[in-house]
Each structure stands twice: as structure tokens, then as C-alpha cells.
Amino acid sequence: MSITLDRLTFAEYLKYTDGSDRRYELVNGELIPMSLGTGQHGAIIKSIERSLETEIASQNLDWVLLPGLVGIRSPRGGKWDTCRIPDVVIIPVEQWRTLATREVVIEFTQSPPLLVVEVVSESTKTTDYRAKRSEYSILDIPEYWIVDPLLAKITIFTLDEGWYEPAEYQGNEPIQSPTFPSLQLSLDRIFPL
């Protein structure tokens, strides 16, 4: 569902407020409200966050995990702007520091995140599997996870010569993450509810 206003430029989007705490993605100049999600959706994000932060710390990586806090501006095409807000973003700490004094948006001219995760809900499944997959590959994000509780699977897309190659995982099958090769994680550990 989009909010029916005139289309916004990216600068207008950054300043937009409707007086509530509701967050919006910008897609082709239109505001798309982001729902709160179910308790399961939040629990999955928290489970992924804990697992990946543990892995970052154990490998002593200078990276930061940011759940739902970073916008990623997309060169979607056409004359209107798009900015996505993934469920989880991992970026180098140094890149995070550059965002400290401005809007927390990674421009398409900047280094892409190292990894992006989207947790599918009924209202986002088409966007997560199609639009975001295309947009994130154009942005050269090396690894994109779609965690899908509706189909009980995780798909890890790895960028290969500009295209995402998918690998699907279900049940207790350990996932293979190029970003975290020693990660010991499976779908049954991510879906806590």
C-alpha cells in the first residue's frame, strides 16, 4: 500500500514526516509504509542479529550490524527516487562513522553494504524476491539473504558477475555464507517461534 501524495524527490523524502513514528520506504517517488511485522518477524531478525554479531566478534571483524536503521538508495531507473530500508545491514565500521553526521542512507555512489537481509512477510514477498533482488544486485551488494518463514526456507544470493546466484536452505541444513564461511547457522535455529 502506498501513501497517495504527489511523488517525492529524495530530498523531500528525507525531510518527510507525517507526525507519527511510522517509517516509509521510497519507491519511484512514492511513500510505502513499513508495517511493524509480526512477533515472529521481529524474533527472526533478533535471532539473525545475535548469530551474525557473534560471528563478527569471534572473527574480530571491523564491521557493524544495523537492524532496520540504514536506508539504501537505489538507482531503480526512471526519474523518481527509491530508497529501501532492509531488515538487517552489515557495513564496515568506518562506513558507519561516515554516516554519523548525516542521514543514514548509503548512496548508490558509495560502497555497498557487505550483506543485506530481508525477512519476508505476506505483504513484502513479491518485493523481497523480485524488486529488491534486482535493485541489490545493481548496487553490487555481494550477499543478500531472503529469510522466508512463509515457505520455511532461507535463500542466500551471492553476486557473480552482476547477477545473483541463489542457494536455498531448509530445516537443519547448515547455510553457506560467503561473507561468514565459518558460520554455524541453520533455518531451525533462526525461526524461534
Backbone as ProteinMPNN parsed JSONL, in Angstrom:
{"seq_chain_A": "MSITLDRLTFAEYLKYTDGSDRRYELVNGELIPMSLGTGQHGAIIKSIERSLETEIASQNLDWVLLPGLVGIRSPRGGKWDTCRIPDVVIIPVEQWRTLATREVVIEFTQSPPLLVVEVVSESTKTTDYRAKRSEYSILDIPEYWIVDPLLAKITIFTLDEGWYEPAEYQGNEPIQSPTFPSLQLSLDRIFPL", "coords_chain_A": {"N_chain_A": [[0.841, -1.174, 0.0], [0.61, 2.152, -0.863], [1.179, 5.578, 0.062], [-0.967, 8.125, -0.866], [0.227, 10.754, -2.214], [1.654, 13.569, -3.883], [4.374, 12.633, -5.951], [7.57, 12.241, -4.42], [10.734, 13.86, -4.261], [14.071, 12.699, -3.589], [15.28, 14.341, -1.672], [13.017, 15.544, -0.533], [11.818, 13.289, 0.567], [13.663, 12.623, 2.591], [13.127, 14.636, 4.4], [10.491, 14.262, 5.037], [7.703, 13.928, 7.181], [4.981, 12.499, 8.898], [4.033, 13.066, 11.303], [3.868, 10.895, 12.932], [5.418, 7.876, 14.264], [5.825, 6.195, 12.209], [7.61, 4.501, 9.657], [8.858, 4.846, 6.318], [9.523, 3.418, 3.114], [10.889, 4.653, 0.089], [9.685, 4.42, -3.078], [10.051, 4.707, -6.385], [9.457, 7.417, -6.064], [7.188, 7.323, -4.476], [5.737, 7.053, -1.242], [6.028, 4.232, 0.739], [4.511, 2.614, 3.281], [6.065, 1.061, 6.075], [5.296, -1.823, 7.707], [4.816, -2.93, 11.12], [5.278, -5.614, 11.411], [5.047, -9.108, 12.358], [5.251, -10.773, 15.588], [6.845, -13.005, 15.186], [8.332, -12.211, 12.953], [9.92, -10.135, 14.041], [11.293, -11.657, 15.979], [12.781, -13.374, 14.372], [14.488, -11.575, 13.071], [15.913, -10.666, 15.327], [17.154, -13.063, 16.125], [18.829, -13.594, 13.916], [20.384, -11.312, 14.056], [21.729, -11.687, 16.57], [23.2, -14.047, 16.009], [24.851, -13.282, 13.804], [26.213, -11.061, 14.86], [27.68, -12.323, 16.864], [29.342, -13.879, 15.277], [30.752, -11.874, 13.874], [32.132, -10.709, 16.024], [33.637, -12.947, 16.941], [35.362, -13.369, 14.827], [36.731, -11.079, 14.908], [36.108, -8.86, 13.276], [35.956, -5.692, 11.713], [33.299, -4.637, 11.496], [29.845, -3.604, 11.473], [26.592, -4.454, 12.518], [23.392, -3.522, 11.578], [20.16, -3.335, 12.414], [17.397, -2.596, 10.574], [18.024, 0.145, 10.381], [19.307, 1.536, 8.387], [19.112, 3.235, 5.339], [19.077, 2.399, 1.889], [19.901, 3.779, -1.006], [18.583, 3.482, -4.215], [19.382, 2.986, -7.648], [17.013, 2.732, -9.297], [15.927, 3.368, -11.747], [14.139, 5.264, -14.227], [12.608, 8.461, -13.52], [12.139, 8.972, -10.853], [12.994, 8.676, -7.381], [14.258, 5.932, -5.32], [14.432, 4.386, -2.167], [15.444, 1.951, -0.031], [14.867, 0.188, 3.073], [16.42, -2.153, 4.576], [15.892, -5.168, 6.593], [18.151, -6.073, 7.974], [21.446, -4.869, 7.88], [24.863, -5.092, 7.08], [27.804, -3.368, 7.468], [31.122, -1.942, 7.012], [32.723, -0.641, 9.963], [34.0, 1.824, 9.642], [32.613, 2.932, 7.479], [30.131, 3.244, 8.699], [30.791, 5.219, 10.541], [31.06, 7.417, 8.821], [28.48, 8.044, 8.362], [27.562, 9.25, 10.609], [27.013, 11.985, 10.972], [25.065, 12.696, 9.2], [22.112, 11.965, 7.205], [21.165, 8.565, 7.54], [21.806, 6.995, 5.093], [22.895, 4.978, 2.533], [24.35, 5.948, -0.303], [23.975, 5.291, -3.838], [26.344, 5.747, -5.075], [28.275, 5.165, -3.271], [30.288, 2.779, -1.385], [28.831, -0.439, -1.344], [26.69, -2.143, 1.092], [28.03, -4.941, 2.956], [26.513, -7.169, 3.397], [23.06, -7.885, 3.173], [19.905, -8.426, 4.676], [16.625, -9.559, 4.278], [13.532, -10.191, 5.796], [10.85, -12.061, 4.969], [7.443, -11.158, 4.712], [3.899, -11.576, 4.461], [2.996, -9.327, 3.085], [5.287, -8.393, 1.837], [6.497, -10.241, 0.17], [6.664, -10.409, -2.717], [8.061, -8.064, -3.352], [10.48, -8.482, -1.896], [11.547, -10.81, -3.116], [11.662, -10.166, -5.837], [11.818, -7.255, -6.752], [13.686, -6.101, -4.875], [15.755, -7.925, -5.04], [16.676, -7.483, -7.647], [17.369, -4.728, -7.491], [19.338, -4.742, -5.424], [21.327, -6.282, -6.589], [22.134, -4.649, -8.713], [23.294, -2.662, -7.243], [25.579, -3.865, -6.453], [25.738, -5.349, -4.064], [27.308, -7.776, -2.282], [26.201, -10.044, -0.994], [22.989, -11.295, -0.345], [20.39, -12.074, 1.738], [17.339, -13.798, 1.829], [15.054, -14.425, 4.135], [12.576, -16.58, 4.707], [9.795, -17.151, 6.37], [7.29, -17.952, 5.545], [7.556, -19.878, 3.568], [9.292, -21.491, 4.822], [12.176, -21.368, 4.453], [15.543, -20.323, 3.657], [17.054, -18.2, 1.405], [20.108, -17.623, 0.002], [21.628, -15.217, -1.784], [24.3, -14.819, -3.913], [26.498, -12.561, -5.34], [27.542, -12.755, -8.649], [29.366, -11.824, -11.216], [27.649, -9.607, -11.648], [25.114, -10.736, -11.398], [22.765, -12.382, -9.264], [23.341, -15.463, -7.752], [21.389, -18.022, -6.562], [21.109, -19.913, -3.49], [19.378, -22.303, -1.739], [18.143, -23.089, 1.53], [16.886, -25.323, 3.991], [15.181, -26.478, 6.982], [17.36, -28.193, 9.193], [19.626, -27.909, 7.732], [22.855, -26.699, 7.298], [23.57, -23.327, 6.563], [25.407, -21.782, 3.884], [27.455, -19.199, 3.864], [29.14, -16.867, 1.998], [30.205, -14.496, 3.05], [30.457, -15.08, 5.739], [32.114, -17.629, 6.215], [32.6, -19.558, 8.243], [30.33, -19.689, 9.715], [27.946, -21.201, 11.771], [24.946, -21.981, 11.261], [21.491, -22.579, 10.886], [18.235, -22.918, 9.39], [16.321, -23.866, 11.271], [17.354, -22.885, 13.621], [17.068, -20.196, 13.329], [14.361, -19.622, 13.157], [12.643, -18.986, 15.733], [10.072, -19.109, 16.812]], "CA_chain_A": [[0.0, 0.0, 0.0], [1.391, 3.39, -0.889], [0.502, 6.779, 0.517], [-1.287, 8.92, -2.045], [0.698, 12.126, -2.216], [2.461, 13.775, -5.07], [5.667, 11.943, -5.839], [8.582, 12.99, -3.683], [12.143, 13.731, -4.599], [14.805, 12.094, -2.492], [15.447, 15.374, -0.632], [11.722, 15.676, 0.157], [11.649, 12.06, 1.349], [14.48, 12.704, 3.803], [12.521, 15.604, 5.326], [9.072, 13.964, 5.221], [7.151, 13.387, 8.421], [3.521, 12.567, 8.977], [3.718, 13.312, 12.703], [3.863, 9.631, 13.674], [6.698, 7.171, 14.252], [5.813, 5.28, 11.065], [8.708, 4.646, 8.698], [8.472, 4.604, 4.926], [10.491, 3.314, 2.039], [10.54, 5.474, -1.065], [9.758, 3.588, -4.275], [9.644, 5.512, -7.537], [8.907, 8.676, -5.591], [6.008, 7.108, -3.637], [5.969, 6.56, 0.117], [5.476, 2.908, 1.03], [4.622, 2.429, 4.722], [6.65, -0.177, 6.566], [4.487, -2.315, 8.818], [5.57, -3.386, 12.281], [5.588, -7.036, 11.293], [4.555, -9.967, 13.433], [6.238, -11.126, 16.61], [7.779, -13.941, 14.572], [9.212, -11.411, 12.096], [10.886, -9.498, 14.937], [12.123, -12.684, 16.614], [13.722, -13.853, 13.353], [15.511, -10.525, 12.927], [16.747, -10.693, 16.533], [17.951, -14.283, 16.078], [19.875, -13.362, 12.915], [21.256, -10.276, 14.628], [22.593, -12.317, 17.586], [24.122, -15.001, 15.364], [25.84, -12.59, 12.987], [27.07, -10.254, 15.735], [28.599, -13.261, 17.496], [30.33, -14.247, 14.258], [31.587, -10.687, 13.654], [33.022, -10.584, 17.185], [34.574, -14.077, 17.015], [36.364, -13.199, 13.77], [37.349, -9.775, 15.14], [35.895, -8.064, 12.069], [35.639, -4.28, 11.965], [32.005, -4.473, 10.85], [28.719, -3.344, 12.363], [25.288, -4.94, 12.069], [22.395, -2.498, 11.855], [18.827, -3.841, 12.083], [16.361, -1.627, 10.2], [18.463, 1.506, 10.68], [20.032, 2.117, 7.267], [18.475, 3.297, 4.032], [19.949, 2.14, 0.745], [19.35, 4.465, -2.172], [18.652, 2.596, -5.367], [19.264, 3.575, -8.983], [15.966, 1.882, -9.848], [15.575, 3.729, -13.117], [13.069, 6.233, -14.277], [13.037, 9.759, -12.995], [11.832, 9.097, -9.43], [13.942, 8.019, -6.488], [13.908, 4.787, -4.497], [15.304, 4.151, -1.016], [14.994, 0.78, 0.726], [15.348, 0.055, 4.446], [16.44, -3.598, 4.841], [15.751, -5.623, 7.976], [19.496, -6.136, 8.546], [22.526, -4.421, 7.009], [26.204, -5.16, 7.659], [28.746, -2.484, 6.785], [32.331, -1.678, 7.804], [32.583, 0.385, 10.999], [34.436, 3.106, 9.078], [31.487, 3.459, 6.69], [29.133, 3.656, 9.682], [31.247, 6.501, 11.092], [30.805, 8.49, 7.846], [27.042, 8.34, 8.401], [27.248, 9.776, 11.939], [26.575, 13.385, 10.977], [24.119, 12.955, 8.117], [21.078, 10.932, 7.11], [21.742, 7.226, 7.482], [21.472, 6.451, 3.779], [24.032, 4.646, 1.684], [24.086, 6.382, -1.674], [24.396, 4.295, -4.825], [27.715, 6.069, -5.488], [29.163, 4.75, -2.185], [30.494, 1.332, -1.253], [27.598, -1.106, -0.916], [26.799, -2.972, 2.291], [28.651, -6.252, 2.775], [25.444, -8.16, 3.431], [21.724, -7.36, 3.458], [18.931, -9.47, 4.976], [15.197, -9.218, 4.316], [12.653, -11.235, 6.311], [9.622, -11.994, 4.177], [6.111, -11.214, 5.306], [2.882, -11.734, 3.409], [2.887, -8.093, 2.304], [6.545, -8.0, 1.183], [7.157, -11.357, -0.514], [6.989, -10.094, -4.108], [9.109, -7.04, -3.333], [11.734, -9.063, -1.417], [12.082, -11.78, -4.07], [11.841, -9.646, -7.193], [12.328, -5.882, -6.886], [14.902, -5.883, -4.085], [16.816, -8.771, -5.617], [17.203, -6.756, -8.807], [17.998, -3.482, -7.039], [20.548, -5.015, -4.651], [22.378, -6.755, -7.497], [22.629, -3.466, -9.431], [24.121, -1.92, -6.29], [26.76, -4.696, -6.179], [25.77, -5.897, -2.706], [27.829, -9.111, -2.562], [25.405, -11.144, -0.447], [21.626, -10.901, 0.011], [19.62, -13.185, 2.299], [15.887, -13.719, 1.999], [14.622, -15.371, 5.153], [11.162, -16.697, 4.376], [9.046, -18.031, 7.257], [6.09, -18.43, 4.861], [7.945, -21.092, 2.843], [10.255, -22.188, 5.685], [13.468, -21.51, 3.785], [16.426, -19.177, 3.519], [17.758, -18.161, 0.131], [21.271, -16.744, 0.032], [22.024, -14.815, -3.129], [25.687, -14.383, -3.989], [26.725, -11.823, -6.572], [28.508, -13.36, -9.56], [29.407, -11.071, -12.47], [26.481, -8.742, -11.756], [23.863, -11.487, -11.214], [22.705, -13.157, -8.034], [23.19, -16.905, -7.81], [20.709, -18.416, -5.326], [21.272, -21.202, -2.812], [18.273, -22.414, -0.782], [18.393, -23.929, 2.694], [15.695, -25.61, 4.785], [15.355, -27.329, 8.15], [18.612, -28.082, 9.945], [20.731, -27.836, 6.776], [23.659, -25.502, 7.587], [23.682, -22.39, 5.443], [26.754, -21.469, 3.42], [27.556, -17.772, 3.633], [30.478, -16.44, 1.592], [30.662, -13.437, 3.948], [30.771, -15.73, 7.014], [32.315, -19.034, 5.863], [32.609, -20.473, 9.389], [29.058, -19.54, 10.416], [27.183, -22.419, 12.048], [23.57, -21.492, 11.381], [20.504, -23.259, 10.04], [16.902, -22.338, 9.445], [15.618, -24.206, 12.511], [17.88, -22.023, 14.706], [16.661, -18.806, 13.06], [12.914, -19.493, 13.356], [12.472, -19.353, 17.133], [8.67, -19.276, 17.234]], "C_chain_A": [[0.886, 1.237, 0.0], [0.528, 4.544, -0.399], [0.259, 7.66, -0.703], [-0.958, 10.384, -1.81], [1.317, 12.343, -3.58], [3.773, 13.03, -4.86], [6.685, 12.866, -5.185], [9.949, 12.824, -4.329], [12.827, 13.088, -3.41], [14.987, 13.084, -1.347], [14.147, 15.564, 0.15], [11.451, 14.465, 1.036], [12.425, 12.143, 2.666], [13.882, 13.642, 4.844], [11.078, 15.255, 5.699], [8.775, 13.447, 6.623], [5.638, 13.505, 8.363], [3.071, 12.774, 10.423], [3.655, 12.049, 13.546], [5.275, 9.043, 13.659], [6.808, 6.215, 13.07], [6.978, 5.582, 10.144], [8.207, 4.258, 7.309], [9.7, 4.29, 4.094], [9.994, 4.241, 0.936], [10.738, 4.61, -2.301], [9.179, 4.374, -5.444], [8.939, 6.796, -7.104], [7.681, 8.547, -4.706], [6.415, 6.578, -2.272], [5.273, 5.224, 0.3], [5.632, 2.672, 2.527], [5.225, 1.064, 5.069], [5.845, -0.618, 7.785], [5.394, -2.765, 9.956], [6.005, -4.835, 12.142], [5.04, -7.797, 12.485], [5.638, -10.164, 14.491], [7.273, -12.083, 16.053], [8.794, -13.197, 13.707], [10.312, -10.762, 12.945], [11.819, -10.496, 15.591], [13.155, -13.244, 15.638], [14.845, -12.845, 13.164], [16.457, -10.555, 14.123], [17.658, -11.916, 16.547], [19.11, -14.151, 15.084], [20.888, -12.361, 13.448], [22.23, -10.887, 15.639], [23.639, -13.224, 16.937], [25.22, -14.287, 14.589], [26.748, -11.689, 13.819], [28.089, -11.131, 16.466], [29.707, -13.64, 16.521], [31.284, -13.085, 13.964], [32.599, -10.544, 14.793], [34.055, -11.704, 17.218], [35.665, -13.986, 15.958], [37.099, -11.865, 13.885], [37.284, -8.878, 13.895], [35.498, -6.64, 12.454], [34.366, -3.903, 11.204], [30.949, -4.185, 11.903], [27.442, -3.857, 11.703], [24.238, -3.939, 12.512], [21.012, -3.005, 11.435], [17.832, -2.704, 11.812], [16.733, -0.175, 10.395], [19.078, 2.24, 9.493], [19.178, 2.092, 6.012], [19.512, 3.032, 2.958], [19.274, 2.753, -0.477], [19.602, 3.626, -3.42], [18.559, 3.361, -6.678], [18.231, 2.794, -9.793], [15.638, 2.19, -11.298], [14.375, 4.648, -13.128], [13.521, 7.524, -13.624], [12.786, 9.934, -11.505], [12.747, 8.228, -8.589], [13.349, 6.837, -5.738], [14.936, 4.665, -3.376], [14.692, 3.02, -0.194], [15.581, 0.816, 2.141], [15.307, -1.435, 4.791], [16.285, -3.925, 6.323], [17.101, -5.675, 8.688], [20.49, -5.688, 7.478], [23.838, -4.6, 7.769], [27.116, -4.3, 6.798], [30.013, -2.364, 7.623], [32.087, -0.547, 8.809], [32.961, 1.756, 10.445], [33.323, 3.738, 8.233], [30.377, 3.964, 7.621], [29.504, 5.019, 10.28], [30.966, 7.654, 10.124], [29.336, 8.9, 7.826], [26.627, 9.039, 9.697], [26.654, 11.175, 11.919], [25.645, 13.726, 9.815], [23.058, 11.866, 8.119], [21.735, 9.571, 6.909], [21.261, 6.527, 6.209], [22.764, 6.185, 3.03], [23.635, 4.993, 0.259], [24.585, 5.332, -2.66], [25.784, 4.569, -5.379], [28.739, 5.656, -4.433], [29.349, 3.237, -2.191], [29.214, 0.686, -0.753], [27.789, -1.811, 0.421], [27.473, -4.302, 1.949], [27.604, -7.349, 2.665], [24.143, -7.454, 3.803], [20.792, -8.548, 3.684], [17.531, -8.87, 4.945], [14.44, -10.425, 4.843], [11.298, -11.04, 5.644], [8.398, -11.982, 5.079], [5.127, -11.321, 4.149], [2.844, -10.503, 2.506], [4.154, -7.732, 1.534], [7.14, -9.078, 0.29], [7.528, -11.047, -1.96], [8.126, -9.084, -4.185], [10.455, -7.638, -2.935], [12.369, -9.99, -2.459], [12.387, -11.176, -5.438], [12.519, -8.276, -7.23], [13.642, -5.691, -6.134], [16.055, -6.74, -4.596], [17.476, -8.054, -6.792], [17.967, -5.509, -8.374], [19.318, -3.752, -6.313], [21.674, -5.543, -5.543], [22.968, -5.593, -8.286], [23.563, -2.657, -8.539], [25.401, -2.668, -5.912], [26.881, -5.12, -4.722], [26.157, -7.37, -2.843], [26.977, -10.279, -2.065], [24.068, -10.611, 0.06], [20.89, -12.14, 0.497], [18.14, -12.835, 2.254], [15.514, -14.831, 2.967], [13.1, -15.417, 5.073], [10.439, -17.667, 5.309], [7.78, -18.582, 6.605], [6.361, -19.742, 4.127], [8.966, -21.927, 3.61], [11.569, -22.455, 4.962], [14.247, -20.2, 3.864], [17.061, -19.294, 2.142], [18.893, -17.163, 0.285], [21.682, -16.501, -1.414], [23.449, -14.281, -3.065], [25.915, -13.747, -5.348], [27.841, -12.488, -7.387], [28.385, -12.663, -10.91], [28.106, -10.282, -12.705], [25.138, -9.42, -11.57], [23.917, -12.234, -9.899], [22.487, -14.635, -8.339], [22.553, -17.352, -6.497], [21.153, -19.782, -4.802], [20.207, -21.253, -1.722], [18.606, -23.418, 0.31], [17.094, -24.087, 3.473], [16.074, -26.458, 5.993], [16.661, -27.093, 8.879], [19.842, -28.09, 9.033], [21.545, -26.572, 7.039], [23.792, -24.613, 6.352], [25.156, -22.156, 5.115], [26.784, -20.002, 3.041], [28.973, -17.42, 3.205], [31.063, -15.351, 2.502], [31.119, -14.009, 5.285], [30.98, -17.224, 6.791], [32.3, -20.006, 7.04], [31.313, -20.405, 10.203], [28.352, -20.886, 10.56], [25.738, -22.019, 12.313], [22.679, -22.272, 10.42], [19.14, -22.627, 10.279], [16.2, -22.643, 10.774], [16.147, -23.433, 13.714], [17.43, -20.581, 14.545], [15.18, -18.594, 13.365], [12.57, -19.921, 14.784], [11.031, -19.599, 17.56], [7.958, -20.295, 16.383]], "O_chain_A": [[1.817, 1.335, 0.799], [-0.701, 4.483, -0.445], [1.176, 7.911, -1.485], [-1.766, 11.144, -1.277], [1.486, 11.396, -4.347], [4.216, 12.828, -3.729], [6.668, 14.083, -5.365], [10.269, 11.768, -4.875], [12.229, 12.948, -2.343], [14.864, 12.712, -0.18], [14.18, 15.728, 1.37], [10.91, 14.603, 2.133], [11.909, 11.779, 3.723], [14.105, 13.463, 6.041], [10.502, 15.886, 6.585], [9.515, 12.629, 7.169], [5.091, 14.48, 7.848], [1.884, 12.673, 10.734], [3.414, 12.122, 14.75], [6.203, 9.637, 13.111], [7.8, 5.495, 12.953], [7.302, 6.739, 9.877], [7.278, 3.466, 7.151], [10.782, 4.825, 4.335], [8.808, 4.566, 0.872], [11.84, 4.121, -2.546], [7.984, 4.666, -5.489], [7.948, 7.206, -7.708], [7.169, 9.558, -4.225], [7.325, 5.757, -2.159], [4.075, 5.097, 0.047], [6.756, 2.542, 3.011], [4.925, 0.054, 4.432], [5.728, 0.115, 8.767], [6.596, -2.957, 9.768], [7.019, -5.23, 12.717], [4.626, -7.211, 13.485], [6.788, -9.769, 14.304], [8.451, -11.994, 16.4], [9.983, -13.518, 13.728], [11.492, -10.834, 12.602], [13.009, -10.222, 15.747], [14.279, -13.554, 16.033], [16.017, -13.217, 13.105], [17.674, -10.479, 13.951], [18.819, -11.812, 16.943], [20.236, -14.551, 15.38], [22.097, -12.543, 13.305], [23.431, -10.629, 15.569], [24.819, -13.167, 17.281], [26.393, -14.645, 14.702], [27.934, -11.564, 13.515], [29.234, -10.723, 16.661], [30.876, -13.713, 16.9], [32.488, -13.293, 13.821], [33.78, -10.289, 14.554], [35.229, -11.45, 17.491], [36.774, -14.475, 16.17], [37.973, -11.554, 13.076], [38.263, -8.234, 13.519], [34.774, -6.434, 13.429], [34.358, -2.984, 10.386], [31.135, -4.487, 13.082], [27.243, -3.713, 10.497], [24.194, -3.549, 13.678], [20.719, -3.096, 10.242], [17.475, -1.95, 12.717], [15.85, 0.667, 10.559], [19.343, 3.439, 9.579], [18.594, 1.066, 5.661], [20.68, 3.394, 3.101], [18.217, 2.299, -0.918], [20.706, 3.128, -3.638], [17.752, 4.281, -6.807], [18.547, 2.257, -10.855], [15.115, 1.328, -12.004], [13.678, 4.78, -12.122], [14.677, 7.661, -13.226], [13.182, 10.953, -10.938], [13.214, 7.179, -9.033], [12.138, 6.737, -5.541], [16.138, 4.816, -3.593], [13.56, 3.125, 0.278], [16.643, 1.392, 2.375], [14.278, -1.933, 5.248], [16.515, -3.082, 7.19], [17.188, -5.358, 9.875], [20.386, -6.081, 6.316], [23.917, -4.298, 8.96], [27.197, -4.468, 5.581], [29.989, -2.651, 8.82], [31.335, 0.387, 8.532], [32.302, 2.749, 10.754], [33.124, 4.952, 8.277], [29.759, 4.994, 7.352], [28.636, 5.864, 10.498], [30.664, 8.762, 10.567], [28.99, 9.973, 7.332], [25.457, 9.384, 9.861], [25.853, 11.507, 12.793], [25.458, 14.896, 9.483], [23.101, 10.951, 8.942], [22.733, 9.446, 6.198], [20.438, 5.612, 6.243], [23.619, 7.062, 2.909], [22.711, 4.41, -0.308], [25.507, 4.574, -2.357], [26.35, 3.727, -6.076], [29.942, 5.778, -4.662], [28.658, 2.513, -2.908], [28.577, 1.203, 0.164], [28.921, -2.052, 0.84], [27.481, -4.728, 0.794], [27.781, -8.328, 1.94], [24.127, -6.548, 4.635], [20.873, -9.552, 2.977], [17.287, -7.806, 5.514], [14.668, -11.55, 4.398], [10.685, -9.977, 5.75], [8.331, -12.701, 6.076], [5.505, -11.169, 2.988], [2.678, -10.629, 1.293], [4.115, -6.86, 0.666], [8.198, -8.856, -0.3], [8.627, -11.399, -2.387], [9.045, -9.235, -4.989], [11.471, -7.339, -3.564], [13.582, -9.959, -2.663], [13.295, -11.644, -6.124], [13.657, -8.153, -7.684], [14.608, -5.175, -6.697], [17.208, -6.307, -4.579], [18.702, -8.031, -6.903], [19.081, -5.266, -8.838], [20.309, -3.065, -6.56], [22.847, -5.278, -5.279], [24.179, -5.552, -8.507], [24.512, -2.039, -9.022], [26.213, -2.16, -5.139], [27.988, -5.24, -4.197], [25.418, -8.142, -3.454], [27.017, -11.369, -2.635], [24.01, -9.62, 0.789], [20.775, -13.131, -0.225], [17.739, -11.723, 2.596], [15.642, -16.017, 2.66], [12.422, -14.424, 5.336], [10.46, -18.876, 5.075], [7.245, -19.588, 7.071], [5.496, -20.616, 4.072], [9.447, -22.944, 3.112], [12.024, -23.595, 4.865], [13.689, -19.13, 4.104], [17.547, -20.359, 1.761], [18.675, -16.007, 0.649], [22.029, -17.42, -2.155], [23.759, -13.4, -2.263], [25.569, -14.321, -6.38], [28.932, -12.746, -6.879], [27.428, -12.882, -11.652], [27.544, -10.29, -13.8], [24.109, -8.745, -11.582], [24.984, -12.669, -9.466], [21.578, -15.008, -9.081], [23.106, -17.096, -5.427], [21.519, -20.675, -5.566], [20.135, -20.36, -0.879], [19.248, -24.441, 0.073], [16.309, -23.149, 3.608], [17.139, -27.073, 6.029], [17.036, -25.953, 9.155], [20.967, -28.259, 9.504], [20.99, -25.474, 7.009], [24.085, -25.083, 5.253], [26.03, -22.314, 5.967], [26.213, -19.6, 2.027], [29.917, -17.645, 3.962], [32.276, -15.294, 2.7], [32.054, -13.494, 5.897], [30.108, -18.019, 7.142], [32.009, -21.186, 6.843], [31.224, -21.008, 11.272], [28.184, -21.616, 9.584], [25.356, -21.751, 13.452], [23.068, -22.578, 9.293], [18.932, -21.899, 11.25], [15.55, -21.764, 11.341], [15.458, -23.334, 14.73], [17.41, -19.825, 15.516], [14.784, -17.507, 13.786], [12.243, -21.084, 15.021], [10.799, -20.243, 18.583], [6.775, -20.56, 16.597]]}, "name": "protein", "num_of_chains": 1, "seq": "MSITLDRLTFAEYLKYTDGSDRRYELVNGELIPMSLGTGQHGAIIKSIERSLETEIASQNLDWVLLPGLVGIRSPRGGKWDTCRIPDVVIIPVEQWRTLATREVVIEFTQSPPLLVVEVVSESTKTTDYRAKRSEYSILDIPEYWIVDPLLAKITIFTLDEGWYEPAEYQGNEPIQSPTFPSLQLSLDRIFPL"}
